């Protein structure tokens, strides 16, 4: 469960995109959103690993 946009999450999961043009557009367009998602994931995983999860 997350508050992040589905399209951005799908890109982080490396799910294939049908056309190269769409793939190129999404890489650039979603980069900032992907950075936030991946940082959230890193924070979550670190908290779990150190026993500091909420």
mmCIF entry with sequence, helices, sheets and N, C-alpha, C, O atoms, coordinates in Angstrom:
data_MODEL
# 
_entry.id   MODEL 
# 
_entity.id                         1 
_entity.type                       polymer 
_entity.pdbx_number_of_molecules   1 
# 
_entity_poly.entity_id                      1 
_entity_poly.type                           'polypeptide(L)' 
_entity_poly.nstd_linkage                   no 
_entity_poly.nstd_monomer                   no 
_entity_poly.pdbx_seq_one_letter_code       
;(UNK)(UNK)(UNK)(UNK)(UNK)(UNK)(UNK)(UNK)(UNK)(UNK)(UNK)(UNK)(UNK)(UNK)(UNK)(UNK)
(UNK)(UNK)(UNK)(UNK)(UNK)(UNK)(UNK)(UNK)(UNK)(UNK)(UNK)(UNK)(UNK)(UNK)(UNK)(UNK)
(UNK)(UNK)(UNK)(UNK)(UNK)(UNK)(UNK)(UNK)(UNK)(UNK)(UNK)(UNK)(UNK)(UNK)(UNK)(UNK)
(UNK)(UNK)(UNK)(UNK)(UNK)(UNK)
;
_entity_poly.pdbx_seq_one_letter_code_can   XXXXXXXXXXXXXXXXXXXXXXXXXXXXXXXXXXXXXXXXXXXXXXXXXXXXXX 
_entity_poly.pdbx_strand_id                 A 
# 
loop_
_entity_poly_seq.entity_id 
_entity_poly_seq.num 
_entity_poly_seq.mon_id 
_entity_poly_seq.hetero 
1 1  UNK n 
1 2  UNK n 
1 3  UNK n 
1 4  UNK n 
1 5  UNK n 
1 6  UNK n 
1 7  UNK n 
1 8  UNK n 
1 9  UNK n 
1 10 UNK n 
1 11 UNK n 
1 12 UNK n 
1 13 UNK n 
1 14 UNK n 
1 15 UNK n 
1 16 UNK n 
1 17 UNK n 
1 18 UNK n 
1 19 UNK n 
1 20 UNK n 
1 21 UNK n 
1 22 UNK n 
1 23 UNK n 
1 24 UNK n 
1 25 UNK n 
1 26 UNK n 
1 27 UNK n 
1 28 UNK n 
1 29 UNK n 
1 30 UNK n 
1 31 UNK n 
1 32 UNK n 
1 33 UNK n 
1 34 UNK n 
1 35 UNK n 
1 36 UNK n 
1 37 UNK n 
1 38 UNK n 
1 39 UNK n 
1 40 UNK n 
1 41 UNK n 
1 42 UNK n 
1 43 UNK n 
1 44 UNK n 
1 45 UNK n 
1 46 UNK n 
1 47 UNK n 
1 48 UNK n 
1 49 UNK n 
1 50 UNK n 
1 51 UNK n 
1 52 UNK n 
1 53 UNK n 
1 54 UNK n 
# 
_struct_asym.id          A 
_struct_asym.entity_id   1 
# 
loop_
_struct_conf.conf_type_id 
_struct_conf.id 
_struct_conf.pdbx_PDB_helix_id 
_struct_conf.beg_label_comp_id 
_struct_conf.beg_label_asym_id 
_struct_conf.beg_label_seq_id 
_struct_conf.pdbx_beg_PDB_ins_code 
_struct_conf.end_label_comp_id 
_struct_conf.end_label_asym_id 
_struct_conf.end_label_seq_id 
_struct_conf.pdbx_end_PDB_ins_code 
_struct_conf.beg_auth_comp_id 
_struct_conf.beg_auth_asym_id 
_struct_conf.beg_auth_seq_id 
_struct_conf.end_auth_comp_id 
_struct_conf.end_auth_asym_id 
_struct_conf.end_auth_seq_id 
_struct_conf.pdbx_PDB_helix_class 
_struct_conf.details 
_struct_conf.pdbx_PDB_helix_length 
HELX_P HELX_P1 AA1 UNK A 6  ? UNK A 12 ? UNK A 6  UNK A 12 1 ? 7  
HELX_P HELX_P2 AA2 UNK A 20 ? UNK A 29 ? UNK A 20 UNK A 29 1 ? 10 
HELX_P HELX_P3 AA3 UNK A 31 ? UNK A 50 ? UNK A 31 UNK A 50 1 ? 20 
# 
_struct_conf_type.id          HELX_P 
_struct_conf_type.criteria    ? 
_struct_conf_type.reference   ? 
# 
loop_
_atom_site.group_PDB 
_atom_site.id 
_atom_site.type_symbol 
_atom_site.label_atom_id 
_atom_site.label_alt_id 
_atom_site.label_comp_id 
_atom_site.label_asym_id 
_atom_site.label_entity_id 
_atom_site.label_seq_id 
_atom_site.pdbx_PDB_ins_code 
_atom_site.Cartn_x 
_atom_site.Cartn_y 
_atom_site.Cartn_z 
_atom_site.occupancy 
_atom_site.B_iso_or_equiv 
_atom_site.pdbx_formal_charge 
_atom_site.auth_seq_id 
_atom_site.auth_comp_id 
_atom_site.auth_asym_id 
_atom_site.auth_atom_id 
_atom_site.pdbx_PDB_model_num 
ATOM 1   N N  . UNK A 1 1  ? 0.839  -1.159 0.000   1.00 0.00 ? 1  UNK A N  1 
ATOM 2   C CA . UNK A 1 1  ? 0.000  0.000  0.000   1.00 0.00 ? 1  UNK A CA 1 
ATOM 3   C C  . UNK A 1 1  ? 0.896  1.238  0.000   1.00 0.00 ? 1  UNK A C  1 
ATOM 4   O O  . UNK A 1 1  ? 1.843  1.332  0.781   1.00 0.00 ? 1  UNK A O  1 
ATOM 5   N N  . UNK A 1 2  ? 0.589  2.169  -0.872  1.00 0.00 ? 2  UNK A N  1 
ATOM 6   C CA . UNK A 1 2  ? 1.437  3.348  -0.997  1.00 0.00 ? 2  UNK A CA 1 
ATOM 7   C C  . UNK A 1 2  ? 0.620  4.539  -1.480  1.00 0.00 ? 2  UNK A C  1 
ATOM 8   O O  . UNK A 1 2  ? -0.473 4.377  -2.022  1.00 0.00 ? 2  UNK A O  1 
ATOM 9   N N  . UNK A 1 3  ? 1.152  5.711  -1.283  1.00 0.00 ? 3  UNK A N  1 
ATOM 10  C CA . UNK A 1 3  ? 0.497  6.926  -1.770  1.00 0.00 ? 3  UNK A CA 1 
ATOM 11  C C  . UNK A 1 3  ? 1.074  7.373  -3.111  1.00 0.00 ? 3  UNK A C  1 
ATOM 12  O O  . UNK A 1 3  ? 0.659  8.397  -3.653  1.00 0.00 ? 3  UNK A O  1 
ATOM 13  N N  . UNK A 1 4  ? 2.023  6.618  -3.646  1.00 0.00 ? 4  UNK A N  1 
ATOM 14  C CA . UNK A 1 4  ? 2.674  6.984  -4.900  1.00 0.00 ? 4  UNK A CA 1 
ATOM 15  C C  . UNK A 1 4  ? 1.821  6.605  -6.111  1.00 0.00 ? 4  UNK A C  1 
ATOM 16  O O  . UNK A 1 4  ? 1.021  5.671  -6.059  1.00 0.00 ? 4  UNK A O  1 
ATOM 17  N N  . UNK A 1 5  ? 2.011  7.350  -7.200  1.00 0.00 ? 5  UNK A N  1 
ATOM 18  C CA . UNK A 1 5  ? 1.270  7.096  -8.436  1.00 0.00 ? 5  UNK A CA 1 
ATOM 19  C C  . UNK A 1 5  ? 1.610  5.717  -8.997  1.00 0.00 ? 5  UNK A C  1 
ATOM 20  O O  . UNK A 1 5  ? 2.770  5.305  -8.991  1.00 0.00 ? 5  UNK A O  1 
ATOM 21  N N  . UNK A 1 6  ? 0.604  5.019  -9.475  1.00 0.00 ? 6  UNK A N  1 
ATOM 22  C CA . UNK A 1 6  ? 0.779  3.661  -9.992  1.00 0.00 ? 6  UNK A CA 1 
ATOM 23  C C  . UNK A 1 6  ? 1.811  3.611  -11.118 1.00 0.00 ? 6  UNK A C  1 
ATOM 24  O O  . UNK A 1 6  ? 2.651  2.712  -11.141 1.00 0.00 ? 6  UNK A O  1 
ATOM 25  N N  . UNK A 1 7  ? 1.760  4.559  -12.046 1.00 0.00 ? 7  UNK A N  1 
ATOM 26  C CA . UNK A 1 7  ? 2.702  4.568  -13.172 1.00 0.00 ? 7  UNK A CA 1 
ATOM 27  C C  . UNK A 1 7  ? 4.146  4.667  -12.694 1.00 0.00 ? 7  UNK A C  1 
ATOM 28  O O  . UNK A 1 7  ? 5.027  3.985  -13.217 1.00 0.00 ? 7  UNK A O  1 
ATOM 29  N N  . UNK A 1 8  ? 4.380  5.504  -11.716 1.00 0.00 ? 8  UNK A N  1 
ATOM 30  C CA . UNK A 1 8  ? 5.739  5.661  -11.200 1.00 0.00 ? 8  UNK A CA 1 
ATOM 31  C C  . UNK A 1 8  ? 6.197  4.389  -10.492 1.00 0.00 ? 8  UNK A C  1 
ATOM 32  O O  . UNK A 1 8  ? 7.353  3.987  -10.622 1.00 0.00 ? 8  UNK A O  1 
ATOM 33  N N  . UNK A 1 9  ? 5.308  3.767  -9.756  1.00 0.00 ? 9  UNK A N  1 
ATOM 34  C CA . UNK A 1 9  ? 5.648  2.521  -9.067  1.00 0.00 ? 9  UNK A CA 1 
ATOM 35  C C  . UNK A 1 9  ? 5.983  1.431  -10.079 1.00 0.00 ? 9  UNK A C  1 
ATOM 36  O O  . UNK A 1 9  ? 6.950  0.692  -9.894  1.00 0.00 ? 9  UNK A O  1 
ATOM 37  N N  . UNK A 1 10 ? 5.202  1.328  -11.136 1.00 0.00 ? 10 UNK A N  1 
ATOM 38  C CA . UNK A 1 10 ? 5.457  0.335  -12.175 1.00 0.00 ? 10 UNK A CA 1 
ATOM 39  C C  . UNK A 1 10 ? 6.843  0.526  -12.777 1.00 0.00 ? 10 UNK A C  1 
ATOM 40  O O  . UNK A 1 10 ? 7.539  -0.454 -13.042 1.00 0.00 ? 10 UNK A O  1 
ATOM 41  N N  . UNK A 1 11 ? 7.250  1.757  -12.995 1.00 0.00 ? 11 UNK A N  1 
ATOM 42  C CA . UNK A 1 11 ? 8.585  2.017  -13.544 1.00 0.00 ? 11 UNK A CA 1 
ATOM 43  C C  . UNK A 1 11 ? 9.676  1.579  -12.574 1.00 0.00 ? 11 UNK A C  1 
ATOM 44  O O  . UNK A 1 11 ? 10.704 1.045  -12.990 1.00 0.00 ? 11 UNK A O  1 
ATOM 45  N N  . UNK A 1 12 ? 9.456  1.801  -11.304 1.00 0.00 ? 12 UNK A N  1 
ATOM 46  C CA . UNK A 1 12 ? 10.439 1.375  -10.304 1.00 0.00 ? 12 UNK A CA 1 
ATOM 47  C C  . UNK A 1 12 ? 10.569 -0.143 -10.256 1.00 0.00 ? 12 UNK A C  1 
ATOM 48  O O  . UNK A 1 12 ? 11.635 -0.676 -9.947  1.00 0.00 ? 12 UNK A O  1 
ATOM 49  N N  . UNK A 1 13 ? 9.493  -0.819 -10.560 1.00 0.00 ? 13 UNK A N  1 
ATOM 50  C CA . UNK A 1 13 ? 9.508  -2.279 -10.557 1.00 0.00 ? 13 UNK A CA 1 
ATOM 51  C C  . UNK A 1 13 ? 10.093 -2.846 -11.840 1.00 0.00 ? 13 UNK A C  1 
ATOM 52  O O  . UNK A 1 13 ? 10.230 -4.061 -11.979 1.00 0.00 ? 13 UNK A O  1 
ATOM 53  N N  . UNK A 1 14 ? 10.436 -1.976 -12.772 1.00 0.00 ? 14 UNK A N  1 
ATOM 54  C CA . UNK A 1 14 ? 11.054 -2.356 -14.047 1.00 0.00 ? 14 UNK A CA 1 
ATOM 55  C C  . UNK A 1 14 ? 10.130 -3.186 -14.922 1.00 0.00 ? 14 UNK A C  1 
ATOM 56  O O  . UNK A 1 14 ? 10.586 -4.033 -15.690 1.00 0.00 ? 14 UNK A O  1 
ATOM 57  N N  . UNK A 1 15 ? 8.840  -2.945 -14.805 1.00 0.00 ? 15 UNK A N  1 
ATOM 58  C CA . UNK A 1 15 ? 7.907  -3.619 -15.705 1.00 0.00 ? 15 UNK A CA 1 
ATOM 59  C C  . UNK A 1 15 ? 8.077  -3.074 -17.116 1.00 0.00 ? 15 UNK A C  1 
ATOM 60  O O  . UNK A 1 15 ? 8.266  -1.873 -17.309 1.00 0.00 ? 15 UNK A O  1 
ATOM 61  N N  . UNK A 1 16 ? 8.010  -3.954 -18.085 1.00 0.00 ? 16 UNK A N  1 
ATOM 62  C CA . UNK A 1 16 ? 8.253  -3.588 -19.479 1.00 0.00 ? 16 UNK A CA 1 
ATOM 63  C C  . UNK A 1 16 ? 7.162  -2.663 -20.013 1.00 0.00 ? 16 UNK A C  1 
ATOM 64  O O  . UNK A 1 16 ? 5.987  -2.797 -19.672 1.00 0.00 ? 16 UNK A O  1 
ATOM 65  N N  . UNK A 1 17 ? 7.578  -1.732 -20.851 1.00 0.00 ? 17 UNK A N  1 
ATOM 66  C CA . UNK A 1 17 ? 6.662  -0.834 -21.544 1.00 0.00 ? 17 UNK A CA 1 
ATOM 67  C C  . UNK A 1 17 ? 6.717  -1.213 -23.017 1.00 0.00 ? 17 UNK A C  1 
ATOM 68  O O  . UNK A 1 17 ? 7.796  -1.430 -23.569 1.00 0.00 ? 17 UNK A O  1 
ATOM 69  N N  . UNK A 1 18 ? 5.560  -1.291 -23.647 1.00 0.00 ? 18 UNK A N  1 
ATOM 70  C CA . UNK A 1 18 ? 5.442  -1.831 -24.998 1.00 0.00 ? 18 UNK A CA 1 
ATOM 71  C C  . UNK A 1 18 ? 6.273  -1.112 -26.061 1.00 0.00 ? 18 UNK A C  1 
ATOM 72  O O  . UNK A 1 18 ? 6.940  -1.769 -26.859 1.00 0.00 ? 18 UNK A O  1 
ATOM 73  N N  . UNK A 1 19 ? 6.246  0.204  -26.088 1.00 0.00 ? 19 UNK A N  1 
ATOM 74  C CA . UNK A 1 19 ? 6.933  0.920  -27.164 1.00 0.00 ? 19 UNK A CA 1 
ATOM 75  C C  . UNK A 1 19 ? 8.160  1.652  -26.651 1.00 0.00 ? 19 UNK A C  1 
ATOM 76  O O  . UNK A 1 19 ? 8.177  2.118  -25.511 1.00 0.00 ? 19 UNK A O  1 
ATOM 77  N N  . UNK A 1 20 ? 9.184  1.756  -27.481 1.00 0.00 ? 20 UNK A N  1 
ATOM 78  C CA . UNK A 1 20 ? 10.412 2.448  -27.080 1.00 0.00 ? 20 UNK A CA 1 
ATOM 79  C C  . UNK A 1 20 ? 10.170 3.930  -26.861 1.00 0.00 ? 20 UNK A C  1 
ATOM 80  O O  . UNK A 1 20 ? 10.775 4.547  -25.984 1.00 0.00 ? 20 UNK A O  1 
ATOM 81  N N  . UNK A 1 21 ? 9.277  4.499  -27.667 1.00 0.00 ? 21 UNK A N  1 
ATOM 82  C CA . UNK A 1 21 ? 8.981  5.922  -27.522 1.00 0.00 ? 21 UNK A CA 1 
ATOM 83  C C  . UNK A 1 21 ? 8.350  6.204  -26.171 1.00 0.00 ? 21 UNK A C  1 
ATOM 84  O O  . UNK A 1 21 ? 8.751  7.139  -25.479 1.00 0.00 ? 21 UNK A O  1 
ATOM 85  N N  . UNK A 1 22 ? 7.373  5.407  -25.795 1.00 0.00 ? 22 UNK A N  1 
ATOM 86  C CA . UNK A 1 22 ? 6.727  5.593  -24.498 1.00 0.00 ? 22 UNK A CA 1 
ATOM 87  C C  . UNK A 1 22 ? 7.712  5.342  -23.362 1.00 0.00 ? 22 UNK A C  1 
ATOM 88  O O  . UNK A 1 22 ? 7.704  6.058  -22.361 1.00 0.00 ? 22 UNK A O  1 
ATOM 89  N N  . UNK A 1 23 ? 8.551  4.342  -23.514 1.00 0.00 ? 23 UNK A N  1 
ATOM 90  C CA . UNK A 1 23 ? 9.544  4.026  -22.489 1.00 0.00 ? 23 UNK A CA 1 
ATOM 91  C C  . UNK A 1 23 ? 10.497 5.205  -22.279 1.00 0.00 ? 23 UNK A C  1 
ATOM 92  O O  . UNK A 1 23 ? 10.809 5.558  -21.141 1.00 0.00 ? 23 UNK A O  1 
ATOM 93  N N  . UNK A 1 24 ? 10.955 5.807  -23.365 1.00 0.00 ? 24 UNK A N  1 
ATOM 94  C CA . UNK A 1 24 ? 11.872 6.948  -23.266 1.00 0.00 ? 24 UNK A CA 1 
ATOM 95  C C  . UNK A 1 24 ? 11.182 8.132  -22.593 1.00 0.00 ? 24 UNK A C  1 
ATOM 96  O O  . UNK A 1 24 ? 11.778 8.799  -21.748 1.00 0.00 ? 24 UNK A O  1 
ATOM 97  N N  . UNK A 1 25 ? 9.947  8.390  -22.958 1.00 0.00 ? 25 UNK A N  1 
ATOM 98  C CA . UNK A 1 25 ? 9.189  9.492  -22.365 1.00 0.00 ? 25 UNK A CA 1 
ATOM 99  C C  . UNK A 1 25 ? 9.019  9.274  -20.866 1.00 0.00 ? 25 UNK A C  1 
ATOM 100 O O  . UNK A 1 25 ? 9.243  10.189 -20.073 1.00 0.00 ? 25 UNK A O  1 
ATOM 101 N N  . UNK A 1 26 ? 8.635  8.097  -20.490 1.00 0.00 ? 26 UNK A N  1 
ATOM 102 C CA . UNK A 1 26 ? 8.393  7.816  -19.074 1.00 0.00 ? 26 UNK A CA 1 
ATOM 103 C C  . UNK A 1 26 ? 9.663  7.883  -18.241 1.00 0.00 ? 26 UNK A C  1 
ATOM 104 O O  . UNK A 1 26 ? 9.624  8.313  -17.088 1.00 0.00 ? 26 UNK A O  1 
ATOM 105 N N  . UNK A 1 27 ? 10.787 7.466  -18.809 1.00 0.00 ? 27 UNK A N  1 
ATOM 106 C CA . UNK A 1 27 ? 12.044 7.533  -18.057 1.00 0.00 ? 27 UNK A CA 1 
ATOM 107 C C  . UNK A 1 27 ? 12.332 8.969  -17.642 1.00 0.00 ? 27 UNK A C  1 
ATOM 108 O O  . UNK A 1 27 ? 12.665 9.235  -16.487 1.00 0.00 ? 27 UNK A O  1 
ATOM 109 N N  . UNK A 1 28 ? 12.204 9.878  -18.577 1.00 0.00 ? 28 UNK A N  1 
ATOM 110 C CA . UNK A 1 28 ? 12.497 11.273 -18.270 1.00 0.00 ? 28 UNK A CA 1 
ATOM 111 C C  . UNK A 1 28 ? 11.429 11.933 -17.429 1.00 0.00 ? 28 UNK A C  1 
ATOM 112 O O  . UNK A 1 28 ? 11.727 12.675 -16.493 1.00 0.00 ? 28 UNK A O  1 
ATOM 113 N N  . UNK A 1 29 ? 10.191 11.660 -17.766 1.00 0.00 ? 29 UNK A N  1 
ATOM 114 C CA . UNK A 1 29 ? 9.061  12.308 -17.115 1.00 0.00 ? 29 UNK A CA 1 
ATOM 115 C C  . UNK A 1 29 ? 8.890  11.877 -15.666 1.00 0.00 ? 29 UNK A C  1 
ATOM 116 O O  . UNK A 1 29 ? 8.461  12.675 -14.833 1.00 0.00 ? 29 UNK A O  1 
ATOM 117 N N  . UNK A 1 30 ? 9.209  10.661 -15.361 1.00 0.00 ? 30 UNK A N  1 
ATOM 118 C CA . UNK A 1 30 ? 8.949  10.119 -14.033 1.00 0.00 ? 30 UNK A CA 1 
ATOM 119 C C  . UNK A 1 30 ? 10.184 10.059 -13.138 1.00 0.00 ? 30 UNK A C  1 
ATOM 120 O O  . UNK A 1 30 ? 10.100 9.570  -12.012 1.00 0.00 ? 30 UNK A O  1 
ATOM 121 N N  . UNK A 1 31 ? 11.307 10.539 -13.609 1.00 0.00 ? 31 UNK A N  1 
ATOM 122 C CA . UNK A 1 31 ? 12.553 10.390 -12.854 1.00 0.00 ? 31 UNK A CA 1 
ATOM 123 C C  . UNK A 1 31 ? 12.441 10.951 -11.440 1.00 0.00 ? 31 UNK A C  1 
ATOM 124 O O  . UNK A 1 31 ? 12.821 10.279 -10.481 1.00 0.00 ? 31 UNK A O  1 
ATOM 125 N N  . UNK A 1 32 ? 11.934 12.154 -11.297 1.00 0.00 ? 32 UNK A N  1 
ATOM 126 C CA . UNK A 1 32 ? 11.846 12.759 -9.963  1.00 0.00 ? 32 UNK A CA 1 
ATOM 127 C C  . UNK A 1 32 ? 10.921 11.950 -9.054  1.00 0.00 ? 32 UNK A C  1 
ATOM 128 O O  . UNK A 1 32 ? 11.214 11.772 -7.872  1.00 0.00 ? 32 UNK A O  1 
ATOM 129 N N  . UNK A 1 33 ? 9.814  11.465 -9.599  1.00 0.00 ? 33 UNK A N  1 
ATOM 130 C CA . UNK A 1 33 ? 8.883  10.659 -8.809  1.00 0.00 ? 33 UNK A CA 1 
ATOM 131 C C  . UNK A 1 33 ? 9.529  9.338  -8.410  1.00 0.00 ? 33 UNK A C  1 
ATOM 132 O O  . UNK A 1 33 ? 9.330  8.859  -7.294  1.00 0.00 ? 33 UNK A O  1 
ATOM 133 N N  . UNK A 1 34 ? 10.294 8.755  -9.311  1.00 0.00 ? 34 UNK A N  1 
ATOM 134 C CA . UNK A 1 34 ? 10.960 7.492  -9.014  1.00 0.00 ? 34 UNK A CA 1 
ATOM 135 C C  . UNK A 1 34 ? 11.986 7.660  -7.900  1.00 0.00 ? 34 UNK A C  1 
ATOM 136 O O  . UNK A 1 34 ? 12.135 6.779  -7.053  1.00 0.00 ? 34 UNK A O  1 
ATOM 137 N N  . UNK A 1 35 ? 12.689 8.783  -7.897  1.00 0.00 ? 35 UNK A N  1 
ATOM 138 C CA . UNK A 1 35 ? 13.683 9.044  -6.856  1.00 0.00 ? 35 UNK A CA 1 
ATOM 139 C C  . UNK A 1 35 ? 13.010 9.064  -5.489  1.00 0.00 ? 35 UNK A C  1 
ATOM 140 O O  . UNK A 1 35 ? 13.528 8.480  -4.536  1.00 0.00 ? 35 UNK A O  1 
ATOM 141 N N  . UNK A 1 36 ? 11.866 9.726  -5.384  1.00 0.00 ? 36 UNK A N  1 
ATOM 142 C CA . UNK A 1 36 ? 11.140 9.806  -4.116  1.00 0.00 ? 36 UNK A CA 1 
ATOM 143 C C  . UNK A 1 36 ? 10.678 8.413  -3.680  1.00 0.00 ? 36 UNK A C  1 
ATOM 144 O O  . UNK A 1 36 ? 10.809 8.050  -2.511  1.00 0.00 ? 36 UNK A O  1 
ATOM 145 N N  . UNK A 1 37 ? 10.141 7.642  -4.615  1.00 0.00 ? 37 UNK A N  1 
ATOM 146 C CA . UNK A 1 37 ? 9.669  6.294  -4.292  1.00 0.00 ? 37 UNK A CA 1 
ATOM 147 C C  . UNK A 1 37 ? 10.820 5.426  -3.805  1.00 0.00 ? 37 UNK A C  1 
ATOM 148 O O  . UNK A 1 37 ? 10.691 4.727  -2.800  1.00 0.00 ? 37 UNK A O  1 
ATOM 149 N N  . UNK A 1 38 ? 11.924 5.467  -4.498  1.00 0.00 ? 38 UNK A N  1 
ATOM 150 C CA . UNK A 1 38 ? 13.051 4.624  -4.124  1.00 0.00 ? 38 UNK A CA 1 
ATOM 151 C C  . UNK A 1 38 ? 13.636 5.049  -2.776  1.00 0.00 ? 38 UNK A C  1 
ATOM 152 O O  . UNK A 1 38 ? 14.099 4.198  -2.018  1.00 0.00 ? 38 UNK A O  1 
ATOM 153 N N  . UNK A 1 39 ? 13.625 6.346  -2.462  1.00 0.00 ? 39 UNK A N  1 
ATOM 154 C CA . UNK A 1 39 ? 14.094 6.789  -1.150  1.00 0.00 ? 39 UNK A CA 1 
ATOM 155 C C  . UNK A 1 39 ? 13.141 6.317  -0.063  1.00 0.00 ? 39 UNK A C  1 
ATOM 156 O O  . UNK A 1 39 ? 13.581 5.889  1.004   1.00 0.00 ? 39 UNK A O  1 
ATOM 157 N N  . UNK A 1 40 ? 11.844 6.390  -0.322  1.00 0.00 ? 40 UNK A N  1 
ATOM 158 C CA . UNK A 1 40 ? 10.870 5.879  0.640   1.00 0.00 ? 40 UNK A CA 1 
ATOM 159 C C  . UNK A 1 40 ? 11.100 4.390  0.894   1.00 0.00 ? 40 UNK A C  1 
ATOM 160 O O  . UNK A 1 40 ? 11.029 3.923  2.031   1.00 0.00 ? 40 UNK A O  1 
ATOM 161 N N  . UNK A 1 41 ? 11.376 3.654  -0.182  1.00 0.00 ? 41 UNK A N  1 
ATOM 162 C CA . UNK A 1 41 ? 11.618 2.212  -0.035  1.00 0.00 ? 41 UNK A CA 1 
ATOM 163 C C  . UNK A 1 41 ? 12.896 1.962  0.780   1.00 0.00 ? 41 UNK A C  1 
ATOM 164 O O  . UNK A 1 41 ? 12.922 1.092  1.651   1.00 0.00 ? 41 UNK A O  1 
ATOM 165 N N  . UNK A 1 42 ? 13.939 2.722  0.493   1.00 0.00 ? 42 UNK A N  1 
ATOM 166 C CA . UNK A 1 42 ? 15.192 2.560  1.234   1.00 0.00 ? 42 UNK A CA 1 
ATOM 167 C C  . UNK A 1 42 ? 14.988 2.857  2.716   1.00 0.00 ? 42 UNK A C  1 
ATOM 168 O O  . UNK A 1 42 ? 15.514 2.146  3.573   1.00 0.00 ? 42 UNK A O  1 
ATOM 169 N N  . UNK A 1 43 ? 14.232 3.901  3.016   1.00 0.00 ? 43 UNK A N  1 
ATOM 170 C CA . UNK A 1 43 ? 13.958 4.244  4.409   1.00 0.00 ? 43 UNK A CA 1 
ATOM 171 C C  . UNK A 1 43 ? 13.172 3.128  5.097   1.00 0.00 ? 43 UNK A C  1 
ATOM 172 O O  . UNK A 1 43 ? 13.466 2.761  6.234   1.00 0.00 ? 43 UNK A O  1 
ATOM 173 N N  . UNK A 1 44 ? 12.172 2.593  4.397   1.00 0.00 ? 44 UNK A N  1 
ATOM 174 C CA . UNK A 1 44 ? 11.361 1.500  4.940   1.00 0.00 ? 44 UNK A CA 1 
ATOM 175 C C  . UNK A 1 44 ? 12.219 0.262  5.200   1.00 0.00 ? 44 UNK A C  1 
ATOM 176 O O  . UNK A 1 44 ? 12.167 -0.326 6.280   1.00 0.00 ? 44 UNK A O  1 
ATOM 177 N N  . UNK A 1 45 ? 13.007 -0.124 4.197   1.00 0.00 ? 45 UNK A N  1 
ATOM 178 C CA . UNK A 1 45 ? 13.835 -1.328 4.322   1.00 0.00 ? 45 UNK A CA 1 
ATOM 179 C C  . UNK A 1 45 ? 14.878 -1.160 5.430   1.00 0.00 ? 45 UNK A C  1 
ATOM 180 O O  . UNK A 1 45 ? 15.127 -2.094 6.192   1.00 0.00 ? 45 UNK A O  1 
ATOM 181 N N  . UNK A 1 46 ? 15.476 0.001  5.521   1.00 0.00 ? 46 UNK A N  1 
ATOM 182 C CA . UNK A 1 46 ? 16.470 0.260  6.577   1.00 0.00 ? 46 UNK A CA 1 
ATOM 183 C C  . UNK A 1 46 ? 15.835 0.171  7.960   1.00 0.00 ? 46 UNK A C  1 
ATOM 184 O O  . UNK A 1 46 ? 16.415 -0.411 8.877   1.00 0.00 ? 46 UNK A O  1 
ATOM 185 N N  . UNK A 1 47 ? 14.657 0.742  8.109   1.00 0.00 ? 47 UNK A N  1 
ATOM 186 C CA . UNK A 1 47 ? 13.968 0.700  9.395   1.00 0.00 ? 47 UNK A CA 1 
ATOM 187 C C  . UNK A 1 47 ? 13.643 -0.742 9.779   1.00 0.00 ? 47 UNK A C  1 
ATOM 188 O O  . UNK A 1 47 ? 13.783 -1.126 10.940  1.00 0.00 ? 47 UNK A O  1 
ATOM 189 N N  . UNK A 1 48 ? 13.214 -1.528 8.817   1.00 0.00 ? 48 UNK A N  1 
ATOM 190 C CA . UNK A 1 48 ? 12.904 -2.935 9.099   1.00 0.00 ? 48 UNK A CA 1 
ATOM 191 C C  . UNK A 1 48 ? 14.177 -3.698 9.487   1.00 0.00 ? 48 UNK A C  1 
ATOM 192 O O  . UNK A 1 48 ? 14.167 -4.505 10.416  1.00 0.00 ? 48 UNK A O  1 
ATOM 193 N N  . UNK A 1 49 ? 15.258 -3.435 8.774   1.00 0.00 ? 49 UNK A N  1 
ATOM 194 C CA . UNK A 1 49 ? 16.506 -4.155 9.011   1.00 0.00 ? 49 UNK A CA 1 
ATOM 195 C C  . UNK A 1 49 ? 17.104 -3.821 10.378  1.00 0.00 ? 49 UNK A C  1 
ATOM 196 O O  . UNK A 1 49 ? 17.756 -4.664 10.994  1.00 0.00 ? 49 UNK A O  1 
ATOM 197 N N  . UNK A 1 50 ? 16.888 -2.617 10.844  1.00 0.00 ? 50 UNK A N  1 
ATOM 198 C CA . UNK A 1 50 ? 17.465 -2.208 12.117  1.00 0.00 ? 50 UNK A CA 1 
ATOM 199 C C  . UNK A 1 50 ? 16.484 -2.338 13.275  1.00 0.00 ? 50 UNK A C  1 
ATOM 200 O O  . UNK A 1 50 ? 16.817 -2.022 14.417  1.00 0.00 ? 50 UNK A O  1 
ATOM 201 N N  . UNK A 1 51 ? 15.273 -2.807 12.977  1.00 0.00 ? 51 UNK A N  1 
ATOM 202 C CA . UNK A 1 51 ? 14.275 -2.985 14.019  1.00 0.00 ? 51 UNK A CA 1 
ATOM 203 C C  . UNK A 1 51 ? 13.610 -1.699 14.449  1.00 0.00 ? 51 UNK A C  1 
ATOM 204 O O  . UNK A 1 51 ? 12.998 -1.649 15.516  1.00 0.00 ? 51 UNK A O  1 
ATOM 205 N N  . UNK A 1 52 ? 13.714 -0.666 13.649  1.00 0.00 ? 52 UNK A N  1 
ATOM 206 C CA . UNK A 1 52 ? 13.125 0.634  13.991  1.00 0.00 ? 52 UNK A CA 1 
ATOM 207 C C  . UNK A 1 52 ? 11.878 0.938  13.178  1.00 0.00 ? 52 UNK A C  1 
ATOM 208 O O  . UNK A 1 52 ? 11.492 2.099  13.041  1.00 0.00 ? 52 UNK A O  1 
ATOM 209 N N  . UNK A 1 53 ? 11.248 -0.096 12.639  1.00 0.00 ? 53 UNK A N  1 
ATOM 210 C CA . UNK A 1 53 ? 10.037 0.090  11.838  1.00 0.00 ? 53 UNK A CA 1 
ATOM 211 C C  . UNK A 1 53 ? 8.910  0.601  12.719  1.00 0.00 ? 53 UNK A C  1 
ATOM 212 O O  . UNK A 1 53 ? 8.813  0.258  13.898  1.00 0.00 ? 53 UNK A O  1 
ATOM 213 N N  . UNK A 1 54 ? 8.066  1.424  12.126  1.00 0.00 ? 54 UNK A N  1 
ATOM 214 C CA . UNK A 1 54 ? 6.921  1.991  12.847  1.00 0.00 ? 54 UNK A CA 1 
ATOM 215 C C  . UNK A 1 54 ? 5.821  0.989  12.994  1.00 0.00 ? 54 UNK A C  1 
ATOM 216 O O  . UNK A 1 54 ? 4.780  1.296  13.576  1.00 0.00 ? 54 UNK A O  1 
# 
